[in-house]
């Protein structure tokens, strides 16, 4: 690998190959790097072929250099200004569920709600004998 390629530098290159996960860019005769699909442009990229084709001249920023593996991570997106967002969409407020009101049919009955089985057992026995 060429020693002049450093992280953070901006270099002109040429697209030499396109895969579903990214585009290979030749930086010089002996060196090429990969622009991952997430680094093609700002926003979502579904198909790289809609943005790049083999032979395109591109300006890339070096994100990472792995001398041992011989890999260079590149970004086209980092060389472009981020689009200005007008107004951020308002987040929807989560809906709150209304607490179910305990309904008493007779004033003599106990209100509905959580009771242990031990508390309810005697009441159920009496109800079944009626």
C-alpha positions as CSV (number, residue, x, y, z in Angstrom):
1,X,0.0,0.0,0.0
2,X,1.1,3.5,-0.6
3,X,2.2,5.4,2.5
4,X,0.7,8.7,1.3
5,X,-2.8,7.5,1.9
6,X,-3.8,8.6,5.4
7,X,-7.0,8.6,7.3
8,X,-8.9,11.8,6.8
9,X,-7.4,12.7,3.4
10,X,-9.6,13.4,0.5
11,X,-8.6,11.8,-2.8
12,X,-10.0,11.5,-6.3
13,X,-10.6,8.0,-7.5
14,X,-12.3,5.9,-10.1
15,X,-15.1,3.3,-9.6
16,X,-13.7,-0.1,-10.7
17,X,-16.4,-2.4,-9.4
18,X,-19.9,-2.4,-7.9
19,X,-21.3,-5.0,-5.5
20,X,-24.6,-5.0,-3.5
21,X,-22.7,-4.0,-0.4
22,X,-20.5,-1.2,-1.8
23,X,-18.3,0.2,-4.6
24,X,-14.6,-0.4,-5.2
25,X,-12.6,2.7,-6.0
26,X,-9.1,2.8,-7.5
27,X,-7.0,5.4,-5.8
28,X,-3.9,4.9,-7.9
29,X,-2.4,2.1,-10.0
30,X,-1.8,-0.2,-7.1
31,X,-4.3,0.8,-4.4
32,X,-8.1,0.5,-4.2
33,X,-10.6,0.9,-1.4
34,X,-14.2,0.1,-0.7
35,X,-17.0,2.7,-0.3
36,X,-19.6,0.8,1.8
37,X,-23.3,1.3,0.7
38,X,-24.0,3.4,3.8
39,X,-21.2,5.8,2.7
40,X,-22.4,6.4,-0.9
41,X,-24.6,9.4,-0.1
42,X,-26.7,11.0,2.6
43,X,-30.0,9.2,3.1
44,X,-31.0,5.6,2.3
45,X,-29.4,3.8,-0.7
46,X,-31.4,0.8,-1.9
47,X,-29.4,0.2,-5.1
48,X,-25.9,1.5,-5.6
49,X,-26.4,1.3,-9.4
50,X,-28.8,4.3,-9.1
51,X,-25.9,6.4,-7.8
52,X,-22.7,5.1,-9.3
53,X,-21.4,3.1,-12.3
54,X,-18.1,1.6,-13.2
55,X,-15.8,4.3,-14.6
56,X,-17.2,7.2,-12.6
57,X,-14.7,9.7,-11.2
58,X,-15.4,10.3,-7.5
59,X,-14.0,12.3,-4.6
60,X,-13.6,10.1,-1.5
61,X,-12.5,10.6,2.0
62,X,-10.3,7.9,3.6
63,X,-12.1,6.6,6.7
64,X,-9.8,3.7,7.7
65,X,-6.6,2.1,6.6
66,X,-5.8,-1.5,7.6
67,X,-2.2,-2.1,6.4
68,X,-2.2,-5.8,7.6
69,X,-5.3,-6.7,5.7
70,X,-4.6,-4.3,2.9
71,X,-8.1,-2.7,3.2
72,X,-9.0,0.9,2.9
73,X,-12.4,2.2,4.0
74,X,-13.7,5.1,1.9
75,X,-16.7,7.5,2.0
76,X,-18.2,9.6,-0.8
77,X,-20.8,10.9,1.7
78,X,-18.2,12.5,3.9
79,X,-17.1,14.8,1.0
80,X,-20.6,16.2,0.5
81,X,-22.5,18.6,2.7
82,X,-25.4,17.1,4.5
83,X,-28.8,18.2,3.2
84,X,-30.6,20.9,5.2
85,X,-33.6,19.5,7.0
86,X,-36.5,21.9,7.1
87,X,-38.4,20.9,10.2
88,X,-37.9,17.6,12.0
89,X,-41.1,15.5,11.9
90,X,-42.9,15.6,15.2
91,X,-42.8,12.3,17.1
92,X,-46.1,10.8,17.8
93,X,-47.0,10.7,21.5
94,X,-47.6,7.2,22.8
95,X,-51.3,6.5,23.4
96,X,-52.2,5.9,27.0
97,X,-54.7,3.3,27.8
98,X,-57.6,4.3,30.1
99,X,-57.7,2.4,33.3
100,X,-60.8,0.2,33.3
101,X,-63.1,1.5,36.0
102,X,-64.3,-1.1,38.5
103,X,-68.0,-1.6,38.0
104,X,-70.1,-2.6,40.9
105,X,-73.5,-4.1,40.2
106,X,-74.6,-4.3,43.8
107,X,-73.3,-2.2,46.6
108,X,-73.1,-5.3,48.7
109,X,-70.5,-6.9,46.4
110,X,-66.8,-6.3,46.7
111,X,-65.2,-4.3,44.0
112,X,-63.6,-6.1,41.1
113,X,-59.8,-6.2,41.0
114,X,-56.9,-8.2,42.3
115,X,-57.6,-10.6,45.1
116,X,-55.6,-13.7,46.1
117,X,-57.2,-17.0,45.5
118,X,-57.4,-17.6,49.2
119,X,-59.5,-14.5,49.6
120,X,-61.8,-15.4,46.7
121,X,-62.1,-19.1,47.4
122,X,-64.8,-18.8,50.2
123,X,-66.8,-16.4,48.0
124,X,-66.7,-18.8,45.1
125,X,-67.9,-21.7,47.3
126,X,-70.8,-19.6,48.5
127,X,-71.7,-18.6,45.0
128,X,-71.7,-22.2,43.7
129,X,-74.0,-23.3,46.5
130,X,-76.6,-20.7,45.6
